[in-house]
């Protein structure tokens, strides 16, 4: 299976997908998200700090619980160049 690379000027931003799921499901915090996804709270923390990537199993679990499509979840993980620049300016 080929390795997928990010488009030029894009950055991996797992916080966007985690925040979108929390918002859609009206969860209180990362602890509630970890319970929903059936992972230990440190897993969510490591994903937020880009220490641990979102793996296929967790991506599927996110899809099952949130009703976001896999494509939507993958798109949420990428922050495009203009958005990355705006985030740095803030």
Beta strands, then each sheet from edge to edge (+ up, - down):
strand 1: 11-12
strand 2: 78-79
sheet 1: 1+ 2-
end
